[in-house]
Amino acid sequence: MSEAAVTSIYEDVNNVVMGHLRKALETGETINVPDWASDISQALADMILHGAPPAEQPTLIEHAHRQLDQHIAEKRARGIGVEKH
C-alpha cells in the first residue's frame, strides 16, 4: 500500500462517525451523542492503557483532555457544529 493510501487513525474514526451521522440524517434516526462519546472515549482509554507505559498514562490523559477542548474551540470558531434552539 502506498503512503498516499494510508489513512490516519483520525481519518478512520472520522469516516466511521460521519458515515453514522449521514445515515442518521437520511433515515431520521435519533443520534445518541452521549453513547457515541462514551464509545469513542472507551476506545481512547484502551489505546492509552494498551499503548503507553503506566508512568506515561496520566500525562496522556491530560493531553487528550486538552486536545479535545482545543479541537472543540477551533471548530466552534470556524462555525462547525449543530446549533440547537
MOZI-V334475 format. One record per residue. N is the residue number from 1. RES is the residue in one letter. SS is DSSP state (a for helix, b for strand, c for the rest). OMEGA is omega in whole degrees, 0 to 359 (none if undefined). BURIAL is # if it has 24 or more other ideal C-beta (glycine too) atoms within 12 Angstrom, else .. Layout:
# MOZI-V334475
N;RES;SS;OMEGA;BURIAL
N;RES;SS;OMEGA;BURIAL
This chain:
# MOZI-V334475
1;M;c;180;.
2;S;c;180;.
3;E;a;181;.
4;A;a;182;.
5;A;a;181;.
6;V;c;179;.
7;T;c;177;.
8;S;c;175;.
9;I;a;178;.
10;Y;a;182;.
11;E;a;179;.
12;D;a;181;.
13;V;a;181;.
14;N;a;177;.
15;N;a;178;.
16;V;a;182;.
17;V;a;182;.
18;M;a;175;.
19;G;a;178;.
20;H;a;178;.
21;L;a;179;.
22;R;a;180;.
23;K;a;180;.
24;A;a;179;.
25;L;a;180;.
26;E;a;185;.
27;T;a;183;.
28;G;c;179;.
29;E;c;176;.
30;T;c;179;.
31;I;c;178;.
32;N;c;185;.
33;V;a;178;.
34;P;a;177;.
35;D;a;179;.
36;W;a;180;.
37;A;a;178;.
38;S;a;180;.
39;D;a;181;.
40;I;a;179;.
41;S;a;176;.
42;Q;a;177;.
43;A;a;177;.
44;L;a;177;#
45;A;a;178;.
46;D;a;181;.
47;M;a;181;.
48;I;a;183;.
49;L;a;182;.
50;H;a;187;.
51;G;a;183;.
52;A;c;176;.
53;P;c;182;.
54;P;a;181;.
55;A;a;181;.
56;E;a;187;.
57;Q;a;179;.
58;P;a;179;.
59;T;a;178;.
60;L;a;178;.
61;I;a;178;.
62;E;a;179;.
63;H;a;180;.
64;A;a;178;.
65;H;a;180;.
66;R;a;181;.
67;Q;a;178;.
68;L;a;178;.
69;D;a;181;.
70;Q;a;181;.
71;H;a;178;.
72;I;a;180;.
73;A;a;180;.
74;E;a;181;.
75;K;a;176;.
76;R;a;180;.
77;A;a;178;.
78;R;c;178;.
79;G;c;180;.
80;I;c;177;.
81;G;c;181;.
82;V;c;177;.
83;E;c;179;.
84;K;c;178;.
85;H;c;none;.
